[in-house]
Amino acid sequence: MSPYITECPYCGTRLRKRAPKIDRNGRIAERVSRRPQAPSLPRLRRGEIPGIRHEAHPYATIILVLLGIVGCLIWRTSAISQSNLIIFGNPESQWWRVFTAPFVYDNTGYAFVALVIIAIFGSLMERRHGAVLVVALALVGGAGGLALAGRLTDAPYMGGNGAALALLCAWAVPDLRQLLRKRDYDGDLLGTGVMAAVMVLMPLAAPHASWVAAGVGVVAGLGFGYLLTRIHH
């Protein structure tokens, strides 16, 4: 069998090939290897981009923000007795006030800043670690912080400054560790620090925001964030 010459249709390079073997009936005797079938992929979900994994919506964060908005409306309309919603002293038998107080705001500016921080860092943490962790941070920083504040003083307290700081600090821990090690990090620590400072100093503008709850939120966020970095490492 004599070789023949052809050209590549893409680059124009001349290639030397050998003609296939043909039997007496004029048919090709050699087996032609079939190209393996490409793996089939599932259909794209709604709003999904090819090659990028679909991300679930941060439902837990959305619920936390909606509860804060509902709490603002209830406080403004006085639909429920305000004394049954906030912390003032040890709640004792009225234990539900520990869980309602973090979602009640008597100051619009306080509510706006706290809910924006919860929305931003709650959604980031939920996409990174899931909804259970977001709810746990909100309860420890918000409800736990106000419960401790009620045991220490008899002043009325409300709002989610502790929950907001817990989520913010937990998200910032990985970048803070990279910063201390003098390595590159992806987050915006400057903007995060400004929002944290505003939230920590919020009791100066909103007297019903608790310094104790803010401290509990910072400690809880840093503690949870450190444990998560160690686990993932």
Backbone hydrogen bonds, N-H to C=O, Kabsch-Sander energy under -0.5 kcal/mol:
donor,donor_aa,acceptor,acceptor_aa,energy
4,Y,17,K,-2.5
6,T,15,L,-2.8
8,C,13,T,-2.6
12,G,8,C,-1.5
15,L,6,T,-3.4
17,K,4,Y,-2.3
17,K,15,L,-0.6
19,A,2,S,-0.7
23,D,27,R,-2.9
26,G,23,D,-1.4
29,A,21,K,-2.4
30,E,21,K,-0.7
33,S,31,R,-0.7
48,E,45,R,-1.9
52,I,49,I,-2.1
59,Y,57,H,-2.2
62,I,58,P,-2.1
63,I,59,Y,-2.3
64,L,60,A,-2.1
65,V,61,T,-2.3
66,L,62,I,-2.5
67,L,63,I,-2.4
68,G,64,L,-1.6
69,I,65,V,-2.1
70,V,66,L,-2.6
71,G,67,L,-2.3
72,C,68,G,-1.9
73,L,69,I,-2.1
74,I,70,V,-2.6
75,W,71,G,-2.1
76,R,72,C,-2.1
77,T,73,L,-2.4
78,S,74,I,-1.4
79,A,74,I,-0.9
84,N,81,S,-1.5
85,L,82,Q,-1.6
86,I,82,Q,-1.1
87,I,157,Y,-2.3
88,F,86,I,-0.5
89,G,155,A,-0.7
94,Q,91,P,-2.3
95,W,93,S,-1.8
97,R,94,Q,-1.3
98,V,95,W,-1.6
99,F,96,W,-1.0
100,T,96,W,-1.5
101,A,97,R,-2.2
103,F,100,T,-1.5
104,V,101,A,-1.5
111,A,107,N,-2.4
112,F,108,T,-2.7
113,V,109,G,-2.3
114,A,110,Y,-2.3
115,L,111,A,-2.6
116,V,112,F,-2.1
117,I,113,V,-2.2
118,I,114,A,-2.4
119,A,115,L,-2.3
120,I,116,V,-2.4
121,F,117,I,-2.3
122,G,117,I,-0.5
122,G,118,I,-1.7
123,S,119,A,-1.4
124,L,120,I,-1.7
125,M,121,F,-2.3
126,E,122,G,-2.3
127,R,123,S,-2.0
128,R,124,L,-1.2
129,H,125,M,-3.2
130,G,125,M,-0.7
130,G,126,E,-1.3
134,V,130,G,-1.0
135,V,131,A,-2.3
136,A,132,V,-2.3
137,L,133,L,-2.6
138,A,134,V,-2.3
139,L,135,V,-2.2
140,V,136,A,-2.6
141,G,137,L,-2.8
142,G,138,A,-2.1
143,A,138,A,-0.8
144,G,139,L,-2.7
145,G,140,V,-0.6
146,L,142,G,-2.1
147,A,143,A,-2.3
148,L,144,G,-2.0
149,A,145,G,-2.1
150,G,146,L,-2.4
151,R,147,A,-1.4
152,L,148,L,-1.5
153,T,149,A,-2.2
157,Y,87,I,-3.2
158,M,208,H,-2.5
159,G,101,A,-2.7
164,A,160,G,-2.4
165,L,161,N,-2.2
166,A,162,G,-2.1
167,L,163,A,-2.1
168,L,164,A,-2.3
169,C,165,L,-2.7
170,A,166,A,-2.0
171,W,167,L,-1.9
172,A,168,L,-1.7
173,V,169,C,-1.1
176,L,172,A,-2.4
177,R,173,V,-2.3
178,Q,174,P,-1.8
179,L,175,D,-2.4
180,L,176,L,-2.4
181,R,177,R,-1.5
182,K,179,L,-1.4
183,R,178,Q,-3.0
189,L,187,G,-0.9
192,T,188,D,-1.9
193,G,189,L,-2.5
194,V,190,L,-1.9
195,M,191,G,-2.2
196,A,192,T,-2.3
197,A,193,G,-2.4
198,V,194,V,-2.2
199,M,195,M,-2.1
200,V,196,A,-2.6
201,L,197,A,-2.2
202,M,199,M,-0.9
204,L,201,L,-1.7
205,A,201,L,-0.5
205,A,202,M,-1.4
206,A,202,M,-3.0
209,A,206,A,-2.3
214,A,210,S,-1.6
215,G,211,W,-2.3
216,V,212,V,-2.5
217,G,213,A,-2.4
218,V,214,A,-2.1
219,V,215,G,-2.4
220,A,216,V,-2.8
221,G,217,G,-2.6
222,L,218,V,-2.5
223,G,219,V,-2.4
224,F,220,A,-2.9
225,G,221,G,-2.6
226,Y,222,L,-2.3
227,L,223,G,-2.2
228,L,224,F,-2.4
229,T,225,G,-2.1
230,R,226,Y,-2.1
231,I,227,L,-2.4
232,H,228,L,-2.6
233,H,229,T,-2.1
